[in-house]
Amino acid sequence: MIEAGVKAAVLNSTLSLSEAAAVEARLVAGDLDLLYIAPERLLTPRCLNLLDRSDIALFAIDEAHCVSQWGHDFRPEYIGLSVIAERFPDVPRIALTATADELTRKEIVERLGLAGAPGFVASFDRPNIRYEIVEKQNAPAQLKTFISERHSGDAGIVYCLSRAKVEDVAATLSKAGIEALPYHAGLDASLRARHQDRFINEDGVVIVATIAFGMGIDKSDVRFVAHLDLPKSIEAYYQETGRAGRDGKPSSAWMAYGLTDIVQHRRMIEESSGSEAFKRVSRAKLEALVGLAETASCRRAHLLGYFGETLSAAKCGNCDNCLSPPRLRDGKVIAQKLLSCAYRTGQRFGAMHLIDVLVGRMTERVKQFGHDKLSVFGIGRELNEKQWRAALRQLVCHGSSSARQRGLWGVEADEDRARRFERRDRGHASRAGSGLAYPRDPRQIKARRYRAAARRPGRNRQRNFARRSPDMALGDGAPARRCRPMSCCTTPRSRASRQRVRRRRRNCAAFPESATRSWSTTATNCLPW
């Protein structure tokens, strides 16, 4: 800003006492056009008193999404910025952010006292960025190949979830001849500053960092942003990938992810100290990001749709799915096999164990638990391990199963769907066209059993089954009233018994009068009145 002729200054902890005093004096004297202050400093009594003595024309709150607890980068100090509206009601305020969905935008307005203020939402599309998401197998090796083949000598940012992984990946890239530097909060402040300066001022430097890196850094020629771990949400992914290609030239947003990323994030959500509402929103945001990673359609259209924007064309032509469309197949039988396997093995084993069972791989673990004796052992030999992993990720994405943390991470099948697949395995006929193995309503299931028992010969069997059966639904789903005299629901054999039952049936309100005309009538004729 100073190079552009703007009288700008910053007031933060990196300044000495004399330097800070000089900036404060310039502010009070009206010698500054722009002053950068962190929210933590602004909320101190000293800084508020300083602002009281200054002539402020505008408060601009950058990265305003940090005020929202539903946002991907929530900072409690931003909530305190509501004091600006209370203390300086006559000074205009503006909130700026590049990543905020509808829920976050509403909370920004509420928290910062901007009700009634006009809102301006620009396009979220960054057409020069190519989006690509691949299955994580050997992430460092995949990253090394990606950089050497497509971005050799280019500047880029690599995001990792942990500090230890940052160090390991930076060392791996350095050994491969790529100028890579680590950056995370655990490093010495002076070393972080040197690495940041080299990244900004030198060409072809790759910075490997946690999410702490990037905010406030303006380097226009970043050619790629890579993620070796799944971000927390689509907002975080969009903001971090947006640090590539700010000069408008072609750039890449590359990410490798797997089921272990989903497990790790869900464990972090469940173990967090946030409220249940916060955890619910966090889960929804994670599921939305998994949906982006697993979509077979245009990733850009999916990404823009999350922010409420529609892509003008059906395909963007600049994402991996548009450039190399994935082959699709009917996965109903595959899903049935996988869910049945997860259900029969107890819903506590990981993806590798389920795949071993499905492809018939006789491992020590399979032998230990006797899973080689299950009917699902070896029923999935038509697919290889990579294809089964892809199928499992699709099921997790669509909600048919869930990944959870229990010592080793395990796959949990949707209870209702898994049981229906179990019944289909036992020989029950499926409903035509529905893809389901049995009726959804338990009352309809009982009604079907009831009718089947009534068709079997034997008076005692029919009567006993009727006594055990609770109220149920027949066909249309309406609850049936069971006949009070149980003998009217059976067909007696002797003539005297038939005469007695005829009299009882005439007095039974739940039994149609026409039923007394035929001795072939069974318990299934006891319809709702």
N, C-alpha and C positions, 0 to 999 in steps of 0.2 A: 504493500500500500504506500509506503514511504517513497519507493521508486516511482510510483505513479503520481506523486505530488500531493498525496493525502497526508495531513498532519495526524498520524496515528501513533499510538503507544499501547503498551501492555502493562498491566499491574498484576504481578503474581509473585510467588515465593522465590523465583530465581533471581530477582533483583536484590541488590544490597540496600541497606537502609537509606543511604544517600541517593541512590538511583530512584527508589520508590518515592522519596520525599520530593524529588525533582518532578516526577510525573504528576504527583498530587498537586503541586504548585501550578503546573501548566494547566491542569484541569480546572482549578478554581479561577485561574486568570482568563479562561476561555481561549487558550492557545491550542486546543486540541479539537480536531474534527471527529476523531474516532478513538474510543478507548475500549480495549478488550479486558474483561474481568470475568473470572470464574464464578459460578454461583456460590461456592463455598466462601469466597472472600466477600462477595457483595452482601451476603446476609449478616456479616459482622457489624456490630454497632458503629465501629470506627468508619467503615466504608459507607454505611448509610448516612452518617453525619457529614461525610465528605460530599456525598451526592446532594445533600440538602443545601450545601453552600455553593453548589455549582449550577450552571444554567444548562439543563439537559433538554435537548430537542426531541429525542426519540430513544426508546428502549427497544433494542432488537435482540430477541431471544433465539439464538441459533440452536440447532439440534433439539427442537422443542419436543420431539417424541420422548425424550428422557423424562418428561414430567408424568407420563402415563405409566401406571403400574402394569397395564396390559402390553406396553411397548417392549421391544426386544432389548432395550438398553436403559432400563429404569434406574434413575438416580434420585434418592430421597431429597437431596438438596434442591432439586428443581421444583418440588412442590412448594418450598418456601418462597419461590419467586412470586407467589401471589401477593406478597407484601408490597410489590411495586405498584400494583393497582390501588392498594389501600393508602400508601404513603405519597404516591405521586399521581393522583387521579387525573390531573390535567395534562400529563405528558403522554403523547401517543405511544402505543405499544404494537409490536409486530412479532409474530411467532413464525419461525421458519424451520422446515424439515423436509428431507427428501424421501423419507420412508415412513408413511403413516397410513394405515387402513382407516376405514370409516369409524370404528370404535375408538381408535387412538386419537383421531382428529376431534371427536366429540369431547374426549376427556381433556385435550389441550385447551379447548375453548372454555370448559368449565373451570379447570384449575387456575388458568391465568386470567380469569375475569374478562374474557373477550366475547361475551354473549352479545349478539347483534352486530358484531363486526363482519365485514365482507370477507368471504373466503375465496381463495384462488388455488385451483388444483391444476397443475400442468400435467403433461403426458408423462407417464412412467416408462415409456419406451426408450431404449437405448439401442438403436438399430445397428450400431457399429460393433456391438459386443456379440460374439458367438457363444452360446450356452451349450455346454457339454457335460454330461454326468455319466460316469462309468462305474461299473461294479468294482468294489475294492477287493483286490487280491493280494498284491504286494505293493502297498501304496507308495513307499519311497522309490521303488524301481519304476513304477508306472509314472510317477512325477518326473523322474530323471529322463525317461524316454520322451515324455511330453515336451519338456523344455529343450532337450537336445535336438529333437526332430522339427519342432515348430517354432520355438522361440529362443534359438541359440543367440546369445549376446544381447538379449532384450532385458529390460528392467521388469521385475515382477514382484508380487507379494504372495507368499504361501502362508495360509492360516492353519494352525494346529490348535487342538483343545488344551493341551497340557504343556507346561514349561519343559518337562523332560523330553517330550516328543519334538519340541522346537529345537532343542540342542542336538538331538539325534539326526533330525532331517537336515539341519544346516551342515553338520559334519559329513553326512552322506553326499550332499550336493558338492561340498568343497572337494571331497576326494575325487568326484567325477569331473573336476575341472571347472565347475560353475562357481562364480563369485557369489557366495551366499553368506549372509550374516544373521545371527540370531537376535531376537528382540523380545523381551518379556520383562515383567515387573521384578523378577528375581535378580536381574543383572544390576551391577552398579550403575548409578545414575549417569556418571561420566561416560561409561562404556556405551550405555544406551544412546546418549547424545551423539557420540562419535559415529555409531552405526547409522543413526538417523541422518546425520549430516552427509555421510558417504552415499546413502541411498538417494538423497535429494539432489546432491551436486554431481555425482558421478554417473556415468552411463553403464548399463549392463549389470547393475548390482541387483541381486535377488535378496529380499528380506524375508526371513522365516520368523513368524511372529504369532503371538496369541491375539485375541480380539482387541487387546489394549492398544494395538498399533493402527494408525491410519486416520483417526479422527483429527481434523485440523491440518492434515498434511496435504498440500496441493502440489502434486507432481503429475504433470499432464501426459508424460510419455510412458506411463505404465502400460505395458503391452499385454500382461496377463495377470489374473488373480486366480490362485488355485486353493482349493479346500481339501485337506486330507482328512478332515472330520466334519461331520454334519453340523451346520450351524443350529442355533436354537429355534429359528423361525424363518419364514420367507422374508420378513422385513430385514432381519440381520443379513441374510444371504444377498438381498437386493442392495443393501447399503455397501457391503464389503465388495461385491463384484462391481459396483459403480465406481470404484477407485481405479478401474482400468479404462483406458481409452478416453480420457477427458479432453484430449486434443481432437477427437472425432475420427481418428484413424482406426482401422480394424484391430480389434483386440479379442482376447479369449477369457471366458469364465469357465474354468474346468474344475470338476469336483469328483472325488472318488468316495463312495459310501457303501456301507454294508449293514447287515442286520445288527451287528454289534454296536453300531452308532445309535440305532434306535433304542436298544436296551440301555445303553449308558445314559442317554438323555432322559428316558423314562425313570430310571433309578434316581437321577439327580432331581427330577421333579417331585417324586414321591418322598424323597428324603429332605426336601427343602422345608424351611420353616414358614412358608407362605400359607395363606388361608386356602380353604378348599375351593373357593371361587377362583383364586389365582392359579391353583393347580389345574383346575378344569380348563381354563383358558390356555394355559401352557400346553396341555395335552392336545388341544384342538389346533394350536399353531404348529406343533410338531407333526401332527397328522397331515396338515396342509402341506408342509414341506416334503414329507414322505410321498404325498400324492404328486408333487411336482417332480420328484426324482423318479417315480415309477410310471409316469404318464407315457403313453405311446403316441400321443398327439404332439402338436407344436408346443415346445416349452415356453416360448415367448408369449403365446396366447394364454397359456395356463398362468404364467406369472402375472401378466397384465390383468387377467380376470380376477385374481386375488385382490387387486387394488381397485376393482370396479371399473376397469377400462377394457374396451373391446378392440381387438386387433382388426384393422381395416380389411385385411385379407385372411383367407382360411389358413395359410401357412406363411411363416416369416421368411423361409429360405435361408436362415442363418442360425440354425440350431442343429444339434446332431440328429434329432428325429426327423427334421425336414430334409436334411442333406442325405441321410441314410436311414430311411424309414424302417422301423423294426418289423419283422414278420409276425403276424398275429395268427393264433389258432384257437379253436374252441377248447377252453380249459376246464369244462365242467367235470369230466372224468378225472382229470389231474387233480382238481380241487377236492373231489370226493376221496381219492386215494390218500392225499396228504392229510386231510382233516381226520379221516378214519384212523390213519396211522398215529397221529398226535393223540387222539382220544383213547385208542387201545393201549398205548404205551404209558398212559397215566398223566399226560399233559405236563410233564416235568423234565423232559429231555430237550437238548438243543437241536439246532438244525442239522448238524453233522450226523448225530445219532439217528434222527428220523430218516435222513437220506440213506444211511447205511442199511436201515431196515428195508426201505423201499426198493433199493437196488439189489438187496440180497447179499450184502457184504458181511461175512462172518467175522466180526471183530470180537475182542475179548469182552467188551461191554455188552454187545448183543447177546453173547453166550451167558454172561453173568446174570442178566435179567430174564433170560429165557425168551427173548423177543424173536428168536429164530423159529419158534413154534407158533407164532401168531399167523393168522390168515393173510395179513398184509405184508408178510416178509417176502420180498422179491417180486411184488406185483408192479413195481415201477421201473423195471429194467429197460423200458423203451426210451427213457431219458437219462442223460448223464448228470453228474453232480452239479455242473454249472446251471443246467436247465432247471433242476429241482430247486436250486437256490433262488433263481429268478421267479419260479412259481410261488415259493414261500413268501418272497417279498411282496408279490402281487396280492396274496391273501392278506398279509398284514396291512397293506395299503387300503384294501377294500373292506377291512374290518371283520373278515371271517376268522381270523386268528389274531393273537396278540403276543408280542415278545415281552418277557418279564424277567426280572432279576431274582434268582433264588440260588445263591452259591454260584454255580454255573448257570448261564442264562438258559431259559427254557421256553418252549413254544406252547402256548395254551390255545386250544381250539375253542371256537364258539360252541357253547354247550348244546344249544338247541340244534344247530346244524350238524354237529358231530353225531348226536344221537340219531338223527334222521338217516345219516349215512350208515350208521351201525345197523339200523333196521333193514336198509336196502341190502346190505351185505348178507343178512340172514334170509333173504329170499322174498321179502315183501315187495309187491308190485308198486312201482312209482306212479304218481299221477301224471297223466299225459300232458306233455308240454310244459310242466311246471319245473322240472328238474329237481323236485323234492322227493324224498323217499317215503313220506307219509304225511297225513294231514297235520297242519300246524296246531290246531286246537286239541288239547288233551281230551275234551269231552267227545269230539268226533272219533278219536281213537278208541275210547271206551265204547262208544255206540257201535263201532264196527265190530269190536270183539263181542258185544252183546248179541248182535244179529248173527254172527258166526256161530256162537254157542247155541242160539235158538234153532239153528238149522240142523244141529247134530241130533241124532236119535237119543232117546232116554229122558224120561220125565224128571227124574231126580236131578240129573245134571242141569237141566234147564231151570228148575226151581231153585237149586242152590246158587247157580250163577246169578239169578235175578235177585236173590236175597243179599248177595255180597256186593252187587253193583250199586253205586250211589246214583244220585240224580245226574242225568247226562243229556247230551244233545243228539238228535237224530237228523242227519242230513243238513237241514237248514240252519243248524246252530242254536235253535231255541231249546231251552231246558225242558226236559220231559218230566211229567208227573208219573211216578211209579204207582201201579195199581195197589191198592191197600190189600185186598185179598189175593195172595200170591197164586192161589190155585187157578185164578181166572186167566193167568198168563201161560198156562200149559194146556196141552191137549190130552185129556184123560182117555183111558183105554176102555173101561167098562161102560155099559149103557147107563147104569144108574149114576155113575160118576159124571157122565156127560150131561145128564139132566140137571144134576146139582150145579154144575159149573155154568150151564146155560142161565139158570136163575141168577147166579152171582154176577155174570157178565152184564145182564140187563140192569143191575143196580150199580155197576161200576162207572162212575162219571168219566173216568179217563179212558174208557173203552168204547169205540164206535159201535153203534147199534148194528150196523151192517156186518160186523165181525161175527155175530152170533149165527149167521146163516151158513158158515163154512167151518168144518172141523179141521181144515188145513191151516187155519189161522194160528200164528205163533206169537211169541212175545214181541216181535218187531212191529205188530199192529198197535201196540200201546203208544199212540201218538199224543202229542200235547192237545189239550182240549181247545 
